[in-house]
Amino acid sequence: MTAGMSEPSGSRPEVRVAGGAVRGLREAGVAVFRGIPFAEPPVGGLRFAAPRPVRGWDGVRTAESFGPPPPQGGHFGMDALAREVVGDDWLTVNVWSPEPGPGAGLPVMVWIQGGAYTIGMSGLPEYDGGRLAREGGVVVVTFNYRVGLEGFGQFEGAPANRGLLDQVAALEWVRDNVRAFGGDPDRVTVFGQSAGGGSVAALLAMPRAAGLFRRAVAQSVQGTFFSPELAADIATACAAELGLRPTVEELSAVDPARLSAAGDAVGAKMEQWADRWGPVAHRSITFSPVVEGDALPVTPWQALADGSGRGIELLVGHTRDEQRLLTALDGLLGQVTPEQAETALRVFGPGGPDGDGARRYREGFPAAGPDELHELVQSDWVFRMPSLHLAQAQSGAGGRAHVYELTWPAPGMGGVLGACHGLDVPLVFGNLDRGQPAALIGEGSPPEAAELSARMRAAWTGFATNGDPGWPAYDAERRLVRLFDTRPSVTTYPEEASRRIWQDHTFPVLPLL
């Protein structure tokens, strides 16, 4: 979790931000600043509160190491990683700039990492912004935001969506400070993947985020948005693991690691609440943004359909085989029974158990067996169709959206995972040999991976620079999308059967049943 991807060289750059002066490093021709606070630590009397502006400091603050990540769930060992860095400065930003200085006027790309709103930290090696900044001529910003119960638990006495409010605070910090790093605050692009893509979608619907970014890239949008009643019921179950009620008064004294563990405990047995929590219980999705009428008034799809994103250029897409990695992690790859496939179709198909989704999938994919049906309906429900519908809502309201699909099959791990969830992350950042997603690329980073990564980085940075990723905007008639593969192409949206199955679905707020 320390800065060590390359040896620093040359003079150490120094910049003054709102809180005071910071001194970073130079790495491979890029100025790098890590661990700059953008808000006060949300602990003590500020725990479970909306983020507060950071107080200033005297002298020059060293900005060489990532700040401590917020408390994490245990998936992929993130809880152990979080414990390695001591401190409560959970809310910090990191900046990579090829040309620090107030006159450079470079485009700015602000990354929001994913992790099912349960895990996620900006200091992971796969999110190193050096290559993207150096080769793309952009300023790259990453940051931490609260996840799990700290960020998304629905508690009495606490504002909802604290994790999203952290994101807004980080974007306000960028607006106020990025010029000093060589960035143009009027050319900010937010980009994120999975829950980060869902966060980008949420920001498009949040009045508090209006004017903080000009462009948005939503990768594999997680399509789950909770009602306050559903979020509160899940928080009640989490607090009950500790023998407590879901109130700030009772939970504020609980060690953050214990609170994260309580969330994990509920996530591990969510199916017992399936009759109350619906499809998220079958997927162990414990946390999501809450559509509570204030910070997040409506779902992103409704907001864009109403025209909230008309002045924002959008790039959105997904991978072809979103679910396959998740099926492998569940130990079900190649092992799905007809009964499991039928349950998935009934639970996740449009209309849910009372709809005709199962029939429509069997008619739309007549040759598909249990494994394929199980994968298709879950890929569509949680990632593929929410992403496509975001573009359709934007385009339908007179805005501009460019759509892509990553179809290149991951060669790592024996090549069994296809174009799976998360494969876009190392390709977009160009970090093909570091971090957990590098396992998807495989040993030696094949030449086609480097070439594909270069094309994706050029598209993302080109979009951030001038709003053009290199292919036509999506519209309801032609439905043109860019396919990222060994040989790139522009074609009609290829998942036509799924598009038709879901064409009348509205992705409503998920209720408490």
C-alpha positions in Angstrom: 0.0 0.0 0.0 3.0 2.3 -0.2 4.2 4.3 -3.2 6.7 2.0 -4.8 5.8 1.2 -8.3 8.9 2.9 -9.7 11.9 4.8 -8.3 11.4 8.5 -7.9 13.7 10.7 -9.9 14.5 14.3 -10.2 13.2 17.1 -8.0 10.3 16.6 -5.7 7.3 18.6 -6.9 5.5 20.8 -4.5 1.9 22.2 -4.9 -0.3 24.3 -2.7 -3.9 23.1 -2.2 -6.7 24.5 0.0 -5.4 22.8 3.1 -1.8 23.8 2.7 1.4 22.8 0.8 2.0 19.2 -0.3 5.2 17.6 -1.7 5.1 14.6 -3.9 7.4 12.5 -6.0 8.4 12.2 -9.7 8.0 8.7 -11.1 8.7 7.9 -14.7 8.3 11.5 -15.8 5.0 12.0 -13.9 4.5 14.1 -10.8 2.7 11.9 -8.2 1.0 13.1 -5.0 -0.6 10.5 -2.7 -2.7 10.6 0.4 -3.9 14.3 0.4 -6.9 14.7 2.7 -10.0 16.0 1.0 -12.2 15.8 4.1 -11.9 15.5 7.8 -11.5 11.9 9.1 -15.1 10.6 9.5 -14.4 9.2 13.0 -15.3 10.2 16.6 -18.0 12.8 16.5 -18.0 12.8 12.7 -18.6 9.1 12.3 -21.6 8.3 10.1 -21.8 12.1 9.2 -21.6 13.7 5.9 -18.0 14.6 4.9 -16.7 17.9 6.4 -14.1 20.1 4.7 -10.6 19.3 5.8 -8.8 21.6 8.2 -5.5 23.1 7.0 -2.0 22.2 8.1 1.2 24.1 8.8 4.3 23.6 6.7 4.7 21.2 3.8 2.8 17.9 4.0 4.6 14.9 2.5 2.3 13.2 -0.1 4.3 10.1 -1.0 2.1 7.3 0.4 -1.5 6.4 0.0 -3.7 7.2 2.9 -5.3 4.5 5.1 -8.3 2.9 3.3 -11.7 3.0 4.9 -12.8 -0.1 6.8 -13.4 -3.0 4.4 -15.3 -6.2 4.0 -13.3 -9.4 3.8 -13.6 -10.2 0.1 -10.3 -10.7 -1.7 -8.5 -10.1 1.5 -9.3 -6.4 1.6 -9.9 -6.3 5.3 -6.4 -7.5 6.0 -5.0 -5.0 3.5 -6.9 -2.2 5.3 -5.4 -3.1 8.6 -1.9 -2.8 7.2 -2.1 1.0 7.1 -2.6 2.7 10.5 -4.7 5.9 10.7 -8.1 7.3 10.3 -7.6 9.6 7.4 -9.9 7.5 5.3 -10.8 10.3 2.9 -7.8 11.1 0.7 -7.0 11.8 -2.9 -4.1 10.9 -5.1 -3.0 12.8 -8.2 -0.8 11.9 -11.2 0.1 14.8 -13.5 2.4 14.9 -16.5 2.7 18.7 -16.2 2.0 20.1 -12.8 1.4 23.8 -12.8 -1.6 26.2 -12.9 -1.2 27.0 -16.6 -1.2 23.5 -18.2 -5.0 23.2 -18.5 -5.0 19.4 -19.0 -8.1 17.3 -19.0 -8.8 15.6 -15.7 -10.0 12.0 -15.2 -11.3 11.1 -11.7 -11.6 7.4 -11.0 -14.2 5.8 -8.7 -13.2 2.2 -7.9 -15.8 -0.6 -7.5 -16.2 -3.4 -5.0 -19.9 -4.0 -4.6 -20.1 -0.9 -2.3 -18.5 -3.2 0.3 -14.8 -3.1 -0.5 -12.6 -0.7 -2.4 -9.4 1.4 -1.9 -7.6 3.7 -4.2 -4.1 2.4 -3.3 -4.4 -0.9 -5.1 -1.7 -1.3 -7.8 -4.1 -1.8 -10.6 -5.4 1.8 -10.1 -1.9 3.4 -10.5 -2.6 6.4 -12.8 0.9 6.9 -14.0 0.7 5.4 -17.4 -2.7 6.8 -18.2 -1.5 10.3 -17.2 1.9 10.1 -19.0 0.7 8.6 -22.3 -2.8 10.2 -22.4 -1.7 13.8 -21.4 -4.3 13.9 -18.6 -4.3 14.5 -14.9 -5.6 11.3 -13.1 -7.2 11.5 -9.7 -8.2 8.6 -7.5 -9.6 8.7 -4.0 -11.1 6.7 -1.1 -14.7 6.8 -0.2 -16.6 5.0 2.6 -17.9 1.6 1.8 -20.0 -1.0 3.6 -21.9 0.0 6.7 -19.7 3.1 7.2 -20.7 4.4 3.8 -24.0 2.9 2.9 -25.7 1.6 6.0 -29.1 3.1 6.5 -28.9 4.2 10.2 -31.2 6.3 12.4 -29.5 9.7 12.9 -27.2 9.5 9.9 -27.6 10.8 6.3 -28.0 8.2 3.6 -25.5 7.5 0.9 -22.5 8.8 2.9 -20.2 7.0 0.4 -21.8 9.0 -2.5 -21.5 12.2 -0.5 -17.8 11.4 -0.1 -17.5 11.2 -3.8 -19.2 14.6 -4.2 -16.8 16.0 -1.7 -13.8 14.6 -3.6 -15.1 16.1 -6.8 -15.5 19.5 -5.1 -11.9 19.2 -4.0 -10.9 18.5 -7.6 -12.9 21.6 -8.7 -11.2 23.8 -6.2 -7.6 22.4 -6.4 -6.9 20.6 -9.6 -5.7 23.6 -11.5 -2.6 23.7 -9.2 -1.7 20.2 -10.6 -2.1 21.2 -14.2 -5.7 20.2 -14.6 -8.6 22.1 -16.1 -11.6 22.1 -13.6 -13.9 22.7 -16.5 -12.8 19.5 -18.2 -13.4 16.9 -15.6 -14.4 13.3 -16.5 -15.5 10.8 -13.9 -14.9 7.2 -14.7 -15.7 4.1 -12.7 -16.3 0.4 -12.9 -18.9 -2.0 -11.3 -20.0 -0.3 -8.1 -17.8 2.6 -9.4 -19.9 2.6 -12.6 -23.0 2.5 -10.5 -21.6 5.5 -8.5 -21.0 7.4 -11.8 -24.6 6.7 -12.7 -25.8 7.9 -9.3 -23.8 11.1 -9.6 -25.6 11.8 -12.9 -28.8 11.8 -10.8 -27.5 13.8 -7.8 -28.3 17.6 -7.8 -25.3 18.1 -5.5 -23.0 16.8 -8.2 -24.3 19.1 -10.9 -21.5 21.1 -12.5 -18.7 19.1 -10.9 -17.9 17.1 -14.1 -18.4 17.5 -17.8 -18.1 13.9 -19.0 -18.8 10.5 -17.5 -17.6 7.0 -18.2 -19.6 4.2 -16.7 -18.1 0.8 -17.0 -20.2 -2.3 -16.2 -22.8 -0.3 -14.2 -24.0 -2.2 -11.2 -27.8 -1.7 -11.5 -28.9 -2.2 -7.9 -30.5 0.9 -6.2 -32.3 0.3 -2.8 -35.4 1.8 -1.3 -34.9 3.3 2.2 -37.0 0.5 3.6 -34.8 -2.2 2.1 -31.6 -0.5 3.1 -32.9 0.0 6.7 -34.0 -3.7 7.0 -30.6 -4.9 5.9 -28.9 -2.5 8.3 -31.1 -3.8 11.1 -29.9 -7.3 10.4 -26.3 -6.1 10.4 -26.6 -4.3 13.7 -28.4 -7.3 15.2 -25.2 -9.3 14.6 -23.7 -7.1 17.3 -26.8 -7.2 19.5 -27.5 -3.5 18.7 -30.0 -1.3 17.0 -29.1 0.5 13.7 -28.7 3.9 15.2 -25.7 6.3 15.2 -25.9 6.4 19.0 -25.4 2.6 19.4 -23.1 1.9 16.5 -20.7 4.9 16.8 -18.7 3.2 19.5 -18.3 -0.1 17.6 -14.8 -0.8 16.3 -15.0 -0.3 12.5 -13.5 -3.7 11.8 -16.2 -5.3 13.9 -18.9 -3.4 12.0 -17.4 -4.5 8.7 -17.4 -8.1 9.9 -21.1 -7.8 10.9 -21.8 -6.8 7.3 -19.9 -9.7 6.0 -21.8 -12.1 8.3 -25.1 -10.9 7.0 -23.9 -11.1 3.4 -22.9 -14.7 3.9 -26.4 -15.8 4.8 -28.6 -13.3 2.9 -30.6 -16.0 1.2 -32.5 -16.6 4.5 -34.1 -13.2 3.9 -34.9 -13.7 0.3 -38.6 -13.4 0.9 -38.0 -9.9 2.3 -35.0 -8.7 0.3 -35.7 -10.2 -3.1 -33.0 -10.7 -5.8 -30.2 -9.0 -3.9 -30.4 -11.7 -1.3 -29.7 -14.3 -4.0 -26.6 -12.3 -5.1 -25.4 -11.3 -1.5 -25.6 -7.7 -2.5 -25.6 -6.1 1.0 -25.2 -2.4 0.1 -26.2 -0.1 -2.7 -27.1 3.6 -3.2 -30.4 4.5 -1.6 -33.0 6.4 -3.5 -34.2 8.5 -0.6 -35.5 11.6 -2.3 -32.9 14.0 -1.1 -29.2 13.4 -2.1 -30.4 10.8 -4.6 -34.0 11.8 -5.7 -34.6 9.2 -8.4 -32.8 6.3 -10.1 -30.2 7.2 -12.7 -32.3 5.8 -15.5 -35.2 8.0 -14.5 -33.0 11.1 -14.1 -31.4 10.7 -17.5 -34.8 10.1 -19.1 -35.9 13.3 -17.5 -32.9 15.1 -19.1 -30.6 15.5 -16.1 -27.6 14.4 -18.2 -28.3 16.3 -21.4 -25.4 18.6 -20.9 -23.0 15.7 -20.0 -21.3 13.5 -22.5 -21.5 9.8 -21.6 -19.4 6.8 -22.5 -20.9 3.5 -21.2 -20.5 -0.2 -21.7 -19.9 -3.6 -20.3 -18.0 -6.8 -20.9 -19.6 -9.7 -22.8 -19.3 -12.3 -20.1 -19.8 -10.3 -17.0 -21.1 -13.1 -14.8 -18.5 -15.8 -15.6 -15.8 -14.7 -13.1 -18.5 -14.5 -10.4 -19.8 -17.9 -11.2 -16.2 -19.2 -11.0 -15.7 -17.6 -7.6 -18.9 -19.4 -6.4 -17.4 -22.7 -7.6 -20.2 -23.2 -10.1 -18.4 -22.8 -13.4 -19.5 -25.7 -15.6 -21.5 -27.1 -12.7 -24.9 -25.3 -12.9 -27.8 -27.6 -12.6 -31.1 -27.2 -14.4 -32.8 -26.3 -11.1 -30.2 -23.6 -10.4 -30.7 -22.1 -13.9 -34.4 -22.1 -13.4 -34.1 -20.3 -10.1 -31.8 -17.7 -11.7 -34.3 -17.1 -14.6 -37.2 -16.8 -12.2 -35.4 -14.5 -9.7 -33.4 -12.2 -12.1 -35.4 -12.2 -15.3 -37.4 -9.1 -16.1 -40.6 -9.0 -14.0 -39.1 -11.3 -11.3 -40.9 -14.4 -10.1 -44.2 -12.9 -11.3 -43.0 -12.1 -14.8 -42.3 -14.2 -17.9 -38.6 -13.7 -18.0 -37.8 -17.4 -17.8 -39.9 -18.1 -20.9 -38.4 -15.2 -22.8 -34.9 -16.3 -22.1 -35.6 -19.9 -23.3 -37.2 -18.5 -26.4 -34.5 -16.0 -27.0 -31.7 -18.5 -26.5 -33.2 -21.9 -27.6 -29.8 -23.7 -27.7 -28.6 -22.5 -24.3 -28.0 -25.0 -21.6 -28.2 -24.4 -17.8 -24.7 -22.8 -17.5 -25.4 -20.3 -20.3 -28.8 -19.4 -19.1 -27.6 -18.9 -15.6 -24.8 -16.7 -16.8 -26.8 -14.7 -19.3 -29.7 -13.7 -17.0 -27.3 -12.6 -14.2 -25.0 -10.7 -16.5 -28.0 -8.9 -17.9 -29.7 -8.2 -14.6 -26.8 -6.7 -12.7 -24.5 -5.2 -15.3 -25.2 -5.5 -19.0 -28.8 -4.2 -19.3 -28.3 -1.4 -16.6 -25.4 -0.2 -18.7 -27.3 -0.3 -22.0 -30.4 1.3 -20.5 -28.3 4.2 -19.2 -27.2 4.9 -22.7 -30.7 4.5 -24.0 -32.1 6.9 -21.4 -29.4 9.5 -22.2 -29.9 9.2 -26.0 -33.7 9.2 -25.7 -33.7 12.5 -23.8 -31.6 14.3 -26.4 -28.2 13.7 -24.7 -25.1 12.0 -26.2 -23.9 8.5 -25.3 -21.2 6.3 -26.8 -21.5 2.6 -26.1 -18.9 -0.2 -26.1 -18.6 -3.9 -25.3 -15.4 -5.6 -24.4 -15.5 -9.0 -26.2 -11.8 -10.0 -26.0 -11.5 -13.2 -24.0 -9.1 -13.1 -21.0 -6.2 -15.5 -21.7 -5.3 -15.9 -18.0 -6.4 -18.7 -15.7 -6.6 -21.1 -18.6 -8.8 -18.9 -20.7 -12.0 -20.1 -19.1 -13.4 -16.7 -18.0 -14.0 -15.1 -21.4 -14.5 -11.3 -21.5 -15.4 -11.3 -17.8 -16.2 -8.7 -15.2 -13.2 -6.6 -14.2 -11.2 -7.3 -17.3 -11.6 -3.7 -18.5 -9.8 -2.3 -15.4 -6.2 -3.4 -16.2 -6.8 -2.6 -19.9 -8.0 0.9 -19.2 -5.2 1.8 -16.8 -2.5 -0.1 -18.8 -1.4 -2.0 -15.6 -1.3 -5.4 -17.1 1.2 -7.0 -14.8 0.2 -5.8 -11.3 -2.7 -6.2 -8.9 -5.2 -9.0 -8.7 -6.9 -8.3 -12.1 -3.5 -9.0 -13.8 -4.3 -12.7 -13.3 -7.0 -12.3 -15.9 -4.4 -11.1 -18.4 -2.0 -14.0 -17.6 1.8 -14.4 -17.4 3.9 -12.4 -19.8 1.2 -10.0 -20.9 0.6 -11.1 -24.4 1.1 -8.5 -27.2 -2.6 -8.5 -28.1 -3.3 -7.4 -24.5 -0.9 -4.5 -24.8 -2.4 -3.4 -28.2 -6.0 -3.6 -26.9 -5.0 -1.7 -23.8 -3.5 1.1 -25.9 -6.7 1.3 -28.0 -8.9 1.5 -24.9 -6.6 4.1 -23.2 -6.7 6.2 -26.3 -10.5 6.0 -26.4 -10.9 6.9 -22.8 -8.4 9.8 -22.8 -9.7 11.0 -26.2 -13.2 11.1 -24.7 -11.9 13.0 -21.7 -10.1 15.5 -23.9 -12.7 16.3 -26.6 -15.8 14.1 -26.0 -15.0 11.8 -28.9 -13.9 8.2 -28.1 -13.5 7.4 -31.8 -16.9 6.0 -32.9 -20.4 7.3 -33.4 -22.9 8.0 -30.7 -25.6 5.5 -29.9 -29.1 6.0 -31.2 -32.3 4.0 -31.1 -32.2 3.4 -34.9 -28.7 2.2 -35.7 -27.6 1.2 -32.1 -23.9 1.4 -33.1 -21.4 0.3 -30.5 -17.6 -0.2 -30.4 -16.4 -3.8 -29.9 -13.0 -4.0 -28.2 -11.3 -7.2 -29.3 -8.2 -8.3 -31.1 -9.6 -6.6 -34.2 -11.7 -3.6 -33.2 -15.0 -3.0 -35.0 -18.1 -0.8 -34.9 -21.3 -2.8 -35.3 -25.0 -2.9 -34.2 -25.3 -3.8 -30.5 -24.5 -7.5 -30.5 -26.6 -8.6 -27.5 -29.8 -8.2 -29.5 -31.7 -11.1 -27.8 -31.0 -9.7 -24.4 -31.9 -6.2 -25.5 -35.3 -7.4 -26.7 -36.0 -9.4 -23.5 -35.3 -6.3 -21.4 -36.6 -3.6 -23.7 -39.6 -2.7 -21.5 -37.9 -3.0 -18.1 -37.4 0.2 -16.2 -34.9 -0.8 -13.5 -37.0 0.5 -10.6 -35.9 1.0 -7.0 -35.5 -2.4 -5.3 -38.1 -2.6 -2.5 -38.5 -4.3 0.8 -40.9 -7.1 0.0 
